[in-house]
Amino acid sequence: MSRWGMIIDLDKCTACQACVVACKVENNIPSPPEGEALKNRTISWMKLIPLRSEGSESERTTYAPVACQHCDNPPCIKVCPVDATNISDEGIVRQVYSRCIGCRYCTNACPYTVRYFNWSAPQWPEESKSYLNPDVSLRPKGVVEKCTFCNHRLQKAKEIARLEERELHSSDYVPACVEICPADALVFGDLEDSASEVSQLARSPRAFRLQEDLGTEPKVIYLSQGE
């Protein structure tokens, strides 16, 4: 059984936000109505946050892409009363929108603040509707949404592999953010495959996880900047 994970190399990341834009386009993430941003009601499944590190001579600030960390021990699923958020056998923390009742317990439990409540019905200009991804649902008002590692791509890759009567290869499934990164700072794959690039990078001495001391066991792993 696969265990999907992501590596983000901060030495390569230029904070260009291509991953942020690709995520929005791929997953039909709407822009909030006018005035909602002032109420902190924006939706962005992936965001850039500043990480400050103290070097030997001066303090440095780098910007790190942050999405759902797809924890192996996710606190969000423990508090959901309707099982709208759950973890798959392959380690992907899923969000079942048709089940969500909007109580936002999961949002409060997530230490990474990567879950977003949909305060208003999604709206797109008429000329933009033809660009919506038909493989991804349009979330209604009143539900929580978040990164799913582009789970719809995994399902499509599995179906293609089944039709071709072969095993699913790790390279068959790549989230939009990883595919678009111009600096190849994002690497995705099966952490259970010891030969995969993502598994090897996860064992790097530069590897660290956000708020690792909380015991959430994220499957998004960062590589620190070199000296």
Backbone as CSV, one residue per row, in Angstrom:
resi,resn,N_x,N_y,N_z,CA_x,CA_y,CA_z,C_x,C_y,C_z
1,MET,0.842,-1.196,0.000,0.000,0.000,0.000,0.878,1.248,0.000
2,SER,0.541,2.193,-0.846,1.308,3.433,-0.946,1.045,4.341,0.252
3,ARG,1.973,5.231,0.498,1.842,6.266,1.524,2.393,7.548,0.914
4,TRP,1.491,8.376,0.407,1.885,9.522,-0.390,2.397,10.661,0.481
5,GLY,3.477,11.283,0.017,4.049,12.402,0.749,4.718,13.392,-0.182
6,MET,5.102,14.539,0.372,5.686,15.608,-0.431,6.924,16.169,0.257
7,ILE,7.922,16.491,-0.557,9.127,17.164,-0.095,9.128,18.575,-0.660
8,ILE,9.444,19.563,0.167,9.571,20.948,-0.286,10.970,21.435,0.069
9,ASP,11.784,21.667,-0.954,13.173,22.082,-0.766,13.235,23.603,-0.700
10,LEU,13.498,24.132,0.478,13.521,25.575,0.657,14.743,26.215,0.020
11,ASP,15.747,25.414,-0.305,16.916,25.922,-1.021,16.561,26.250,-2.473
12,LYS,15.576,25.544,-3.024,15.181,25.740,-4.409,13.978,26.668,-4.557
13,CYS,13.128,26.715,-3.554,11.892,27.501,-3.646,12.207,28.993,-3.776
14,THR,11.616,29.648,-4.780,11.821,31.080,-5.007,10.625,31.910,-4.557
15,ALA,9.634,31.271,-3.947,8.418,31.950,-3.478,7.678,32.648,-4.623
16,CYS,7.719,32.037,-5.808,7.066,32.641,-6.978,5.548,32.515,-6.929
17,GLN,5.048,31.619,-6.090,3.613,31.367,-5.897,2.951,30.672,-7.084
18,ALA,3.753,30.071,-7.965,3.155,29.287,-9.055,2.331,28.140,-8.494
19,CYS,2.806,27.525,-7.403,2.072,26.423,-6.785,0.732,26.885,-6.229
20,VAL,0.707,28.102,-5.692,-0.523,28.655,-5.136,-1.564,28.849,-6.236
21,VAL,-1.122,29.417,-7.362,-2.033,29.667,-8.486,-2.505,28.354,-9.103
22,ALA,-1.577,27.395,-9.281,-1.951,26.104,-9.867,-2.981,25.392,-9.007
23,CYS,-2.819,25.477,-7.694,-3.765,24.852,-6.771,-5.150,25.464,-6.918
24,LYS,-5.201,26.790,-7.016,-6.492,27.474,-7.155,-7.203,27.065,-8.441
25,VAL,-6.452,27.028,-9.555,-7.052,26.706,-10.847,-7.481,25.240,-10.903
26,GLU,-6.617,24.346,-10.438,-6.894,22.909,-10.490,-8.109,22.524,-9.656
27,ASN,-8.280,23.177,-8.507,-9.293,22.744,-7.541,-10.505,23.665,-7.443
28,ASN,-10.690,24.522,-8.451,-11.879,25.387,-8.491,-12.047,26.182,-7.203
29,ILE,-10.960,26.825,-6.769,-11.018,27.620,-5.549,-11.476,29.027,-5.901
30,PRO,-12.611,29.467,-5.389,-13.142,30.777,-5.786,-12.463,31.922,-5.042
31,SER,-12.499,33.082,-5.653,-12.087,34.297,-4.960,-13.283,34.805,-4.168
32,PRO,-13.070,35.328,-2.954,-14.197,35.766,-2.132,-14.832,37.033,-2.692
33,PRO,-16.098,37.279,-2.381,-16.747,38.514,-2.809,-16.022,39.739,-2.241
34,GLU,-16.272,40.866,-2.839,-15.618,42.097,-2.416,-15.901,42.369,-0.931
35,GLY,-14.883,42.693,-0.205,-15.031,42.990,1.221,-14.780,41.810,2.132
36,GLU,-14.873,40.576,1.600,-14.677,39.399,2.438,-13.211,39.242,2.870
37,ALA,-12.299,39.687,2.012,-10.876,39.572,2.352,-10.559,40.395,3.600
38,LEU,-11.240,41.519,3.765,-11.017,42.365,4.942,-11.471,41.666,6.216
39,LYS,-12.337,40.666,6.078,-12.808,39.885,7.222,-12.019,38.590,7.385
40,ASN,-10.915,38.498,6.653,-10.066,37.299,6.700,-10.833,36.056,6.250
41,ARG,-11.601,36.200,5.198,-12.403,35.095,4.686,-11.944,34.658,3.297
42,THR,-10.662,34.797,3.043,-10.111,34.312,1.785,-9.938,32.800,1.852
43,ILE,-9.840,32.171,0.704,-9.633,30.723,0.620,-8.410,30.464,-0.251
44,SER,-7.432,29.782,0.296,-6.241,29.421,-0.458,-5.689,28.133,0.140
45,TRP,-5.877,27.035,-0.564,-5.465,25.738,-0.017,-3.966,25.647,0.193
46,MET,-3.204,26.437,-0.568,-1.767,26.524,-0.355,-1.405,27.996,-0.168
47,LYS,-0.531,28.261,0.783,-0.132,29.634,1.072,1.370,29.673,1.346
48,LEU,1.929,30.862,1.347,3.332,31.045,1.691,3.422,31.673,3.070
49,ILE,4.234,31.077,3.943,4.423,31.646,5.273,5.906,31.921,5.494
50,PRO,6.233,32.950,6.275,7.644,33.234,6.545,8.204,32.286,7.606
51,LEU,9.370,31.747,7.329,10.095,30.939,8.304,11.391,31.668,8.623
52,ARG,11.599,31.980,9.880,12.799,32.710,10.277,13.781,31.763,10.948
53,SER,15.025,31.846,10.549,16.051,31.009,11.147,17.235,31.889,11.533
54,GLU,17.808,31.609,12.664,18.945,32.377,13.135,20.238,31.707,12.690
55,GLY,20.990,32.369,11.829,22.263,31.847,11.377,23.376,32.291,12.300
56,SER,24.567,31.985,11.893,25.716,32.324,12.730,25.961,33.819,12.770
57,GLU,25.552,34.542,11.705,25.829,35.970,11.657,24.564,36.817,11.688
58,SER,23.515,36.350,11.048,22.305,37.158,10.983,21.085,36.265,10.857
59,GLU,19.953,36.840,11.144,18.690,36.109,11.031,18.198,36.185,9.599
60,ARG,17.768,35.033,9.052,17.285,34.977,7.682,15.804,34.635,7.669
61,THR,15.093,35.148,6.675,13.684,34.833,6.495,13.486,34.212,5.124
62,THR,12.854,33.072,5.096,12.513,32.433,3.834,11.021,32.139,3.845
63,TYR,10.436,32.038,2.675,9.002,31.796,2.576,8.759,30.356,2.145
64,ALA,7.935,29.675,2.893,7.688,28.251,2.653,6.246,28.023,2.205
65,PRO,6.037,27.242,1.136,4.674,26.855,0.756,4.091,25.914,1.819
66,VAL,2.885,26.195,2.236,2.232,25.381,3.265,0.815,25.044,2.818
67,ALA,0.521,23.765,2.780,-0.837,23.279,2.516,-1.170,22.286,3.621
68,CYS,-2.250,21.530,3.466,-2.554,20.473,4.428,-1.340,19.564,4.546
69,GLN,-0.953,19.248,5.764,0.250,18.452,5.995,-0.017,16.950,5.919
70,HIS,-1.261,16.560,5.730,-1.650,15.151,5.591,-0.961,14.290,6.658
71,CYS,-1.249,14.649,7.880,-0.604,14.014,9.026,-0.984,12.535,9.141
72,ASP,-0.057,11.757,9.663,-0.368,10.362,9.988,-1.179,10.269,11.271
73,ASN,-1.095,11.306,12.093,-1.866,11.379,13.336,-2.619,12.707,13.359
74,PRO,-3.583,12.878,12.446,-4.233,14.183,12.278,-5.247,14.491,13.381
75,PRO,-5.100,15.619,14.046,-6.068,15.975,15.086,-7.432,16.348,14.527
76,CYS,-7.484,16.756,13.268,-8.750,17.200,12.679,-9.789,16.085,12.617
77,ILE,-9.353,14.858,12.305,-10.331,13.778,12.141,-10.882,13.305,13.493
78,LYS,-10.162,13.607,14.563,-10.588,13.143,15.887,-11.750,13.961,16.436
79,VAL,-11.937,15.163,15.894,-12.969,16.041,16.450,-14.197,16.163,15.545
80,CYS,-14.114,15.649,14.316,-15.256,15.779,13.405,-16.382,14.838,13.841
81,PRO,-17.571,15.375,14.136,-18.661,14.531,14.636,-19.385,13.727,13.566
82,VAL,-19.117,14.013,12.282,-19.853,13.347,11.211,-18.932,12.618,10.237
83,ASP,-17.665,12.465,10.593,-16.694,11.766,9.753,-16.583,12.406,8.365
84,ALA,-16.732,13.733,8.315,-16.570,14.433,7.036,-15.109,14.511,6.643
85,THR,-14.231,14.483,7.628,-12.800,14.422,7.336,-12.258,13.107,7.875
86,ASN,-11.512,12.406,7.036,-10.984,11.094,7.409,-9.684,10.856,6.659
87,ILE,-8.972,9.817,7.041,-7.697,9.512,6.404,-7.813,8.199,5.646
88,SER,-7.327,8.194,4.406,-7.421,7.003,3.567,-6.346,5.995,3.947
89,ASP,-6.451,4.796,3.376,-5.446,3.765,3.616,-4.079,4.181,3.085
90,GLU,-4.068,5.155,2.168,-2.821,5.624,1.576,-2.311,6.907,2.228
91,GLY,-2.931,7.281,3.340,-2.432,8.407,4.118,-2.907,9.773,3.700
92,ILE,-3.846,9.866,2.769,-4.363,11.163,2.347,-5.519,11.561,3.266
93,VAL,-5.424,12.728,3.858,-6.501,13.236,4.710,-7.561,13.848,3.796
94,ARG,-8.712,13.196,3.738,-9.747,13.578,2.789,-10.805,14.463,3.446
95,GLN,-11.559,15.172,2.609,-12.661,16.008,3.075,-13.892,15.664,2.250
96,VAL,-14.908,15.129,2.915,-16.151,14.749,2.227,-17.125,15.912,2.364
97,TYR,-17.241,16.719,1.323,-18.011,17.956,1.402,-19.494,17.711,1.623
98,SER,-20.028,16.644,1.051,-21.459,16.373,1.199,-21.828,15.980,2.631
99,ARG,-20.799,15.628,3.427,-21.045,15.230,4.807,-20.830,16.388,5.787
100,CYS,-20.040,17.365,5.376,-19.637,18.453,6.285,-20.848,19.287,6.715
101,ILE,-20.933,19.548,8.013,-22.033,20.362,8.547,-21.545,21.750,8.954
102,GLY,-20.283,22.050,8.691,-19.776,23.394,8.933,-19.563,23.768,10.379
103,CYS,-19.370,22.777,11.256,-19.174,23.097,12.671,-17.779,23.676,12.939
104,ARG,-16.852,23.427,12.044,-15.488,23.972,12.083,-14.659,23.473,13.262
105,TYR,-15.024,22.333,13.828,-14.182,21.739,14.875,-12.808,21.395,14.306
106,CYS,-12.800,20.889,13.072,-11.536,20.493,12.443,-10.638,21.700,12.220
107,THR,-11.239,22.830,11.873,-10.467,24.054,11.652,-9.763,24.484,12.925
108,ASN,-10.476,24.387,14.035,-9.892,24.765,15.317,-8.830,23.767,15.779
109,ALA,-8.984,22.510,15.398,-8.041,21.485,15.847,-6.753,21.481,15.034
110,CYS,-6.796,21.997,13.809,-5.621,21.966,12.936,-4.588,22.997,13.387
111,PRO,-3.385,22.568,13.755,-2.369,23.520,14.209,-1.700,24.277,13.070
112,TYR,-1.986,23.877,11.822,-1.320,24.495,10.675,-2.195,25.544,9.979
113,THR,-3.405,25.739,10.454,-4.366,26.712,9.898,-4.462,26.615,8.372
114,VAL,-4.706,25.411,7.887,-4.784,25.192,6.440,-6.180,24.738,6.010
115,ARG,-7.147,24.884,6.897,-8.533,24.571,6.557,-9.320,25.870,6.458
116,TYR,-10.239,25.921,5.504,-10.947,27.168,5.230,-12.452,26.928,5.200
117,PHE,-13.161,27.787,5.878,-14.620,27.709,5.887,-15.160,28.536,4.737
118,ASN,-16.065,27.952,3.976,-16.644,28.636,2.831,-17.813,29.500,3.294
119,TRP,-17.531,30.779,3.506,-18.537,31.681,4.080,-19.636,32.072,3.101
120,SER,-19.369,31.963,1.817,-20.359,32.382,0.826,-20.379,31.413,-0.349
121,ALA,-21.460,31.438,-1.085,-21.571,30.564,-2.256,-20.522,30.972,-3.281
122,PRO,-19.819,29.998,-3.874,-18.767,30.335,-4.834,-19.334,31.036,-6.058
123,GLN,-18.610,32.052,-6.531,-19.034,32.812,-7.696,-17.859,32.976,-8.642
124,TRP,-18.139,32.827,-9.923,-17.127,33.043,-10.952,-17.718,33.924,-12.040
125,PRO,-16.895,34.793,-12.641,-17.367,35.549,-13.804,-17.791,34.592,-14.905
126,GLU,-18.746,34.999,-15.702,-19.286,34.138,-16.746,-18.195,33.635,-17.687
127,GLU,-17.223,34.524,-17.991,-16.172,34.136,-18.933,-15.192,33.132,-18.335
128,SER,-15.233,32.962,-16.996,-14.298,32.033,-16.349,-14.893,30.645,-16.130
129,LYS,-16.188,30.497,-16.276,-16.832,29.230,-15.954,-16.375,28.093,-16.854
130,SER,-15.991,28.402,-18.076,-15.543,27.351,-18.994,-14.188,26.789,-18.598
131,TYR,-13.480,27.476,-17.700,-12.169,27.015,-17.277,-12.222,26.163,-16.004
132,LEU,-13.385,25.988,-15.428,-13.509,25.198,-14.206,-13.179,23.736,-14.480
133,ASN,-12.508,23.111,-13.533,-12.091,21.718,-13.682,-13.291,20.797,-13.448
134,PRO,-13.715,20.038,-14.451,-14.889,19.172,-14.283,-14.627,17.978,-13.368
135,ASP,-13.366,17.697,-13.058,-13.027,16.568,-12.194,-13.124,16.913,-10.710
136,VAL,-13.342,18.189,-10.401,-13.370,18.639,-9.008,-14.716,19.272,-8.704
137,SER,-15.297,18.918,-7.568,-16.609,19.431,-7.188,-16.550,20.925,-6.884
138,LEU,-17.693,21.569,-6.977,-17.833,22.967,-6.566,-18.439,22.963,-5.173
139,ARG,-17.661,23.414,-4.191,-18.120,23.335,-2.807,-19.208,24.375,-2.522
140,PRO,-20.266,23.974,-1.833,-21.325,24.931,-1.502,-20.952,25.781,-0.293
141,LYS,-21.742,26.779,-0.049,-21.557,27.622,1.132,-21.745,26.785,2.397
142,GLY,-20.903,27.065,3.398,-21.099,26.442,4.700,-20.325,25.179,4.960
143,VAL,-19.292,24.878,4.130,-18.480,23.692,4.372,-17.018,24.100,4.527
144,VAL,-16.247,23.197,5.114,-14.814,23.395,5.256,-14.113,22.728,4.081
145,GLU,-13.124,23.394,3.511,-12.383,22.810,2.404,-10.887,22.946,2.631
146,LYS,-10.102,22.111,1.916,-8.655,22.094,2.112,-7.984,21.300,1.010
147,CYS,-6.637,21.313,1.026,-5.844,20.529,0.079,-6.128,19.038,0.250
148,THR,-6.205,18.332,-0.873,-6.410,16.880,-0.841,-5.304,16.139,-1.594
149,PHE,-4.157,16.810,-1.790,-3.094,16.246,-2.641,-3.652,15.957,-4.035
150,CYS,-4.616,16.770,-4.491,-5.258,16.549,-5.802,-5.693,15.089,-5.924
151,ASN,-6.487,14.643,-4.965,-6.896,13.237,-4.894,-7.612,12.771,-6.161
152,HIS,-8.268,13.697,-6.862,-8.947,13.320,-8.108,-7.949,12.834,-9.151
153,ARG,-6.729,13.360,-9.101,-5.692,12.891,-10.024,-5.276,11.456,-9.699
154,LEU,-5.256,11.132,-8.416,-4.927,9.767,-8.022,-5.980,8.791,-8.540
155,GLN,-7.245,9.153,-8.400,-8.306,8.270,-8.859,-8.249,8.070,-10.375
156,LYS,-7.930,9.142,-11.106,-7.820,9.025,-12.558,-6.629,8.147,-12.941
157,ALA,-5.504,8.327,-12.228,-4.313,7.519,-12.508,-4.582,6.042,-12.238
158,LYS,-5.323,5.745,-11.181,-5.670,4.367,-10.861,-6.550,3.757,-11.948
159,GLU,-7.484,4.557,-12.460,-8.384,4.058,-13.494,-7.624,3.772,-14.788
160,ILE,-6.693,4.668,-15.137,-5.886,4.441,-16.341,-5.044,3.179,-16.187
161,ALA,-4.435,3.011,-15.013,-3.621,1.813,-14.770,-4.473,0.547,-14.849
162,ARG,-5.705,0.618,-14.346,-6.597,-0.549,-14.397,-6.955,-0.898,-15.839
163,LEU,-7.250,0.135,-16.647,-7.606,-0.103,-18.040,-6.415,-0.657,-18.834
164,GLU,-5.225,-0.243,-18.448,-4.023,-0.728,-19.129,-3.494,-2.019,-18.519
165,GLU,-4.228,-2.518,-17.514,-3.914,-3.792,-16.857,-2.466,-3.823,-16.345
166,ARG,-2.134,-2.822,-15.551,-0.805,-2.734,-14.973,-0.899,-2.134,-13.578
167,GLU,0.212,-2.188,-12.870,0.278,-1.587,-11.547,0.390,-0.055,-11.665
168,LEU,-0.094,0.631,-10.637,0.047,2.082,-10.585,1.490,2.435,-10.250
169,HIS,2.104,3.257,-11.067,3.465,3.715,-10.808,3.415,5.036,-10.035
170,SER,4.399,5.244,-9.208,4.451,6.461,-8.410,4.427,7.710,-9.285
171,SER,5.057,7.630,-10.440,5.133,8.783,-11.338,3.814,9.073,-12.052
172,ASP,2.839,8.174,-11.954,1.549,8.373,-12.612,0.722,9.466,-11.930
173,TYR,1.030,9.749,-10.695,0.194,10.626,-9.873,1.031,11.777,-9.340
174,VAL,0.745,12.986,-9.813,1.465,14.184,-9.376,0.457,15.305,-9.142
175,PRO,0.419,15.907,-7.954,-0.484,17.034,-7.711,-0.118,18.242,-8.570
176,ALA,-1.068,19.149,-8.744,-0.870,20.303,-9.615,0.271,21.191,-9.150
177,CYS,0.418,21.377,-7.856,1.460,22.260,-7.336,2.849,21.739,-7.663
178,VAL,3.012,20.423,-7.611,4.305,19.812,-7.911,4.597,19.909,-9.406
179,GLU,3.582,19.668,-10.211,3.758,19.681,-11.661,4.165,21.058,-12.173
180,ILE,3.653,22.118,-11.560,3.870,23.468,-12.090,5.149,24.111,-11.599
181,CYS,5.734,23.635,-10.502,6.871,24.320,-9.876,8.033,24.488,-10.855
182,PRO,8.397,25.722,-11.215,9.459,25.928,-12.204,10.858,25.629,-11.664
183,ALA,11.001,25.607,-10.338,12.312,25.366,-9.730,12.487,23.925,-9.276
184,ASP,11.481,23.086,-9.510,11.511,21.693,-9.044,11.773,21.615,-7.544
185,ALA,11.209,22.567,-6.817,11.386,22.588,-5.368,10.469,21.591,-4.675
186,LEU,9.398,21.171,-5.354,8.436,20.240,-4.778,8.611,18.863,-5.408
187,VAL,8.700,17.858,-4.568,8.835,16.472,-5.020,7.732,15.657,-4.358
188,PHE,7.074,14.800,-5.130,5.951,14.031,-4.612,6.133,12.563,-4.950
189,GLY,5.655,11.700,-4.071,5.749,10.273,-4.366,5.374,9.413,-3.186
190,ASP,5.733,8.145,-3.281,5.382,7.140,-2.286,6.480,7.037,-1.234
191,LEU,6.160,7.417,-0.016,7.141,7.352,1.067,7.480,5.919,1.448
192,GLU,6.615,4.974,1.107,6.864,3.571,1.425,7.836,2.915,0.450
193,ASP,8.046,3.559,-0.681,8.981,3.042,-1.679,10.371,3.577,-1.364
194,SER,11.232,2.752,-0.825,12.556,3.200,-0.386,13.420,3.692,-1.543
195,ALA,13.073,3.294,-2.765,13.851,3.713,-3.926,13.361,5.034,-4.519
196,SER,12.213,5.521,-4.081,11.661,6.746,-4.655,12.436,7.962,-4.173
197,GLU,12.416,9.005,-4.989,13.138,10.233,-4.641,12.574,10.866,-3.371
198,VAL,11.255,10.828,-3.231,10.640,11.456,-2.063,11.036,10.733,-0.778
199,SER,11.159,9.413,-0.855,11.559,8.640,0.323,13.011,8.901,0.689
200,GLN,13.863,9.014,-0.302,15.273,9.276,-0.044,15.491,10.672,0.519
201,LEU,14.779,11.662,-0.025,14.914,13.027,0.479,14.364,13.159,1.899
202,ALA,13.361,12.347,2.226,12.786,12.396,3.571,13.797,11.975,4.630
203,ARG,14.813,11.236,4.220,15.852,10.789,5.156,17.069,11.722,5.162
204,SER,16.965,12.824,4.456,18.076,13.774,4.388,18.310,14.428,5.753
205,PRO,19.564,14.756,6.086,19.831,15.474,7.338,19.238,16.876,7.357
206,ARG,18.835,17.365,6.188,18.204,18.687,6.108,16.699,18.619,6.347
207,ALA,16.139,17.423,6.450,14.691,17.256,6.527,14.136,17.661,7.889
208,PHE,12.996,18.370,7.860,12.281,18.692,9.094,10.796,18.836,8.780
209,ARG,9.967,18.749,9.798,8.522,18.904,9.655,8.059,20.086,10.483
210,LEU,6.991,20.719,10.050,6.461,21.860,10.783,5.836,21.395,12.093
211,GLN,6.198,22.076,13.171,5.636,21.783,14.503,5.664,20.290,14.813
212,GLU,6.801,19.691,14.550,6.950,18.241,14.691,6.737,17.777,16.127
213,ASP,6.986,18.664,17.081,6.869,18.282,18.489,5.424,18.043,18.906
214,LEU,4.453,18.393,18.056,3.044,18.178,18.397,2.620,16.723,18.209
215,GLY,3.436,15.937,17.523,3.112,14.528,17.321,2.088,14.272,16.237
216,THR,1.887,15.232,15.340,0.909,15.037,14.265,1.469,14.193,13.118
217,GLU,2.768,14.059,13.045,3.444,13.221,12.043,3.069,13.601,10.608
218,PRO,3.398,14.817,10.190,3.067,15.270,8.831,3.788,14.461,7.764
219,LYS,3.147,14.357,6.589,3.787,13.722,5.449,4.274,14.761,4.433
220,VAL,4.201,16.030,4.799,4.859,17.090,4.033,6.141,17.414,4.782
221,ILE,7.269,17.215,4.108,8.580,17.329,4.741,9.369,18.424,4.040
222,TYR,9.980,19.288,4.817,10.743,20.414,4.286,12.248,20.115,4.388
223,LEU,12.989,20.646,3.419,14.438,20.583,3.447,14.949,21.984,3.743
224,SER,15.696,22.113,4.822,16.158,23.423,5.246,17.169,23.983,4.268
225,GLN,17.342,25.290,4.291,18.318,25.938,3.425,19.732,25.617,3.889
226,GLY,20.626,25.477,2.921,22.024,25.232,3.241,22.683,26.505,3.740
227,GLU,23.782,26.336,4.413,24.509,27.498,4.926,25.232,28.212,3.789
